Amino acid sequence: MARMKFLCDAERCIECNGCVTACKNENEVPWGINRRRVVTLGDGEPGERSISVACMHCSDAPCAAVCPVDCFYTTDDGIVLHDKDICIGCGYCFYACPFGAPQFPQQDAFATRGKMDKCTFCAGGPEEDGSQAELEKYGHNRVSEGKLPLCAEMCATKALLAGDGDEVADIFRERSMRRNTRPDTWGWDVAYKDGSHEI
């Protein structure tokens, strides 16, 4: 079984935010929520790098470990999803995630956060595949249609890779060998600790 993973090639990302726009349009994400964002490291300095960041669908997800109501679950292909009907909006997942993936749409008085929202790898949620309820809560389920997340498909420079972890690692390894440089992967060792997809 394939283990679906994300990887952003820092050498190719040009900070165009095409991935962010594609995600917002495809999934009709609420105002103020960004399931994906572009972060620039060392902004304005020589050698600055831009990275597209979202939920990395970790092998041993820290968000799932701290959730008091167990609203997180991992699919057979390694995608970490959550059930908004169970979520109580406590925010523990936000503090546990090293990538800042969980988002909360409401900022009302007395710290009311609402239901957590995050990247679903365009794999929907626990509702029936392709249903209106799934679309409204989680966005389009492209994985059930045999497609990859739209953020990766729309990346103009192919900096953002998504798919089977072994294939993603092979693509990146080949790029690094052609560049004759050390692999500059951001977040890979943090998200995928088991070493099954080494780069």
N, C-alpha and C positions, 0 to 999 in steps of 0.2 A: 504494500500500500504506500502510495506517495505521501510524503510529509510536506505540506504546502508552507512555503517560507517567502519572506521579503528580503531583499538585499539592495542597498543603494550604493552605487559606485560613485564615490566622492570625486573621482577624476573626471566624470562625465556630467555631473549635475551642474546646470547653468542657472539655477535659481529662477526658472521661468514661472513656477507655480502652476504649470499645466496640470500636474497631478492633483493639486488641491482643488482647482476648478472642476476637473473631471469628476472627482469624488462628490463634491457638493451638488453638481448637476444630476449625476446618476442616481444618487440616493436621497435627494431632496432633504438634505440635512438642515435642521432648524437654524435660524439666525443665531449667531454667536457661538456655534459649535463648528469645530474643524476636526474631522476625523483624521485628516492628514495635514501636515504643515511642513514648510521648508525652513530649516534652521541653518544659519551661516556661522561657522566656527572661525574665529580669528578675523572677524569682519574688518575690512580696510587694511589688513596687514598682508605682507607678502606671503603667499602660500595659503590664503584663505580657502576654505572648502565649504560647499553647501551640501546639505543632507536632507532628503525627504524622510520625514519621521511620522510613523503611525504605530498602531499596535503591531508588535512583531510576532504575535501568536507564539509565544515562548513555549519551549518544550516542557518546562516546569513553571507554569505561570504564577508569579507572586500575587497577582490580583486574585486568582482563585484561592490561593492559600489563606488569604486574610478575610475573605468575604464571609460575614457571619450568617448569611442565609443561603449560601451555596448556589448563587444564581449563575455561576460560570460553569461551562462544560466544554470539553474538547471533543471535536468530531474525530472520526476514524482517520481523516487525512491531516490531523494536527492543527485544525483551525480552532482558536479559542473564541467561543461565543458566549453570550449571556442572555438571560431571560428577564425582560423588563417587567414582567408581571410579578416576579419574585423580588426584584431589586427594591431596597428600601431607601436608597440614596444616602447611605451613611458616609460615603467618601473614603472608606478604608482602601479601596482599590486604587484610588487616585494617589494616595500617599505611598502605596507599595510599588507602583509601576515605575521602573527606572526610565521609561520613555515618555511619561506624561500622557499616555493614551486615553485614559478615561476622561470624559467630559461631562459636565452637568449643565443642562440647559436653563435652569432657573436659578436666579440669585435674588430671592425674596427676603423679606425680613426674617429674622431669627434663624438664618442659615438654612432655609429650606432649599434643597438642591434639585429635587425632582429625580426622575429616573436617569441612571447613568447611560451614556451613549459612547460608542467607540467604533473603530474600524471592525468590520465583519469579514474582511477579505472578499467582499461582495458575495457572501454565502448566506445572507438572510439571517434567520433566527429559528426558534423552535416551532413556529407556525408551519402550516402546510406550504411546501415549495410553490412559489409563484402566486400565492394567495394575496388578496388585497390587504388583509391584516398584516401579513409579513412585510409587504411593501411600505405600509404606513409606519410600522414600528422600526424596521431595520433597513429598509431600502431594497434595491433590486438584488435578486439571487442569481447572479451570473454564473456561479459555480455549478448550479443545478442544470444550467444550459450548456455546460461544457466550455465556458469562457473563463478567462483570467480577470482579476480586478481591473476596472477601467483605468485606474490611476497608472498602472504599469503599461497598459496598452497605449495610453495617450502620451507617454513620456517621449518627447521628441528626440532625445539623445540616447534613449534606451539605458539611462542611468539607473532607473528603478526597475529591478527585476522581480518577478513573482512567479511562483509555480513550485514544482517538485524540488525540494531542497537539494537533492543530488545534482539535478540538471542546472539549477541556479549556480551552485558551487562550481560546476564544470565550466560554465560560461565565464564566470568571474576569474577562475584560475587561468583560463586561456587568454583572457584580456591582460591579466597581470604579466603573463609570460611574454606576450607581444610587446608590452610596454617596458619589459625588463626592469620591473620595479617590485618592491615588496607589496603584497596585498594590503590595501588600505580600506578595510571593511569596518563600518561603523555599527556597533551594536550586536554583531553576529555572536561573539563569544559570550555576551551577557544574556542574550535571548535563548541561544541554543547551546546550553551547557554540556549536553551529553557527548559532544564531540563526534556525533554520527555524520555530520556534514562539514568536515574540516575544510578550511580553505588555505 
